[in-house]
């Protein structure tokens, strides 16, 4: 597994956890522990996302970027080095 894949796996895990905790808050809106956990995970997620975007480009097309097409310059998922 490449560094890029490892980083993406971590980012995906954090995104899933944040989303899941927010869904939990739909039924438990006053749960302070969950709110604190979301902040904790978000604080871990932010530097990883910044690292990924600095190394590999934006994660989504909506990111603030001077070149709106730069997100497509990276290899597509099916363009793996192992496949060449």
C-alpha positions as CSV (number, residue, x, y, z in Angstrom):
1,X,0.0,0.0,0.0
2,X,1.4,3.4,-1.0
3,X,1.7,6.4,1.3
4,X,-1.1,8.0,-0.6
5,X,-3.4,5.0,-0.1
6,X,-2.6,4.8,3.6
7,X,-3.4,8.5,4.0
8,X,-6.6,8.2,2.0
9,X,-7.7,5.3,4.2
10,X,-7.1,7.3,7.4
11,X,-9.1,10.3,5.9
12,X,-12.0,8.0,4.9
13,X,-12.1,6.5,8.4
14,X,-12.2,9.9,10.0
15,X,-14.9,11.1,7.6
16,X,-17.0,8.0,8.3
17,X,-16.7,8.4,12.1
18,X,-17.6,12.1,11.9
19,X,-20.6,11.4,9.8
20,X,-21.7,8.5,12.0
21,X,-21.4,10.7,15.2
22,X,-23.4,13.5,13.5
23,X,-26.2,11.0,12.7
24,X,-26.1,9.9,16.4
25,X,-26.6,13.6,17.4
26,X,-29.9,13.6,15.4
27,X,-31.4,11.5,18.2
28,X,-29.2,12.7,21.0
29,X,-28.6,16.5,20.4
30,X,-27.5,17.3,23.9
31,X,-24.8,14.7,24.2
32,X,-21.7,16.7,25.1
33,X,-19.4,13.7,25.0
34,X,-20.3,13.1,21.3
35,X,-19.9,16.8,20.5
36,X,-16.4,16.7,22.1
37,X,-15.6,13.5,20.2
38,X,-16.5,15.1,16.9
39,X,-14.3,18.1,17.7
40,X,-11.4,15.7,18.6
41,X,-11.8,13.7,15.4
42,X,-12.1,16.8,13.3
43,X,-8.9,18.2,14.8
44,X,-7.1,15.0,13.8
45,X,-8.7,15.0,10.3
46,X,-7.8,18.6,9.4
47,X,-4.0,18.2,9.3
48,X,-4.2,14.9,7.5
49,X,-6.4,16.5,4.8
50,X,-4.0,19.4,4.5
51,X,-1.1,17.0,4.1
52,X,-2.9,15.0,1.5
53,X,-4.0,18.1,-0.5
54,X,-0.5,19.5,-0.3
55,X,1.0,16.3,-1.7
56,X,-1.7,15.0,-4.1
57,X,-4.1,17.8,-4.8
58,X,-7.6,18.7,-3.6
59,X,-9.9,15.9,-2.4
60,X,-13.0,17.4,-4.1
61,X,-13.8,19.6,-7.0
62,X,-15.3,22.3,-4.6
63,X,-12.0,23.1,-2.9
64,X,-10.8,26.7,-3.1
65,X,-8.2,26.5,-5.7
66,X,-6.8,28.9,-8.3
67,X,-7.0,26.3,-11.0
68,X,-10.4,24.7,-10.9
69,X,-9.3,21.8,-13.0
70,X,-6.3,20.8,-10.9
71,X,-8.2,18.1,-9.1
72,X,-8.3,16.0,-12.3
73,X,-4.5,16.0,-12.8
74,X,-3.9,13.3,-10.3
75,X,-4.1,9.7,-11.5
76,X,-7.6,8.2,-11.5
77,X,-8.2,5.2,-9.2
78,X,-7.9,2.8,-12.1
79,X,-4.5,4.3,-13.1
80,X,-2.6,2.5,-10.4
81,X,1.2,2.1,-10.7
82,X,0.8,-1.6,-10.2
83,X,-1.4,-1.9,-13.3
84,X,1.2,-0.5,-15.7
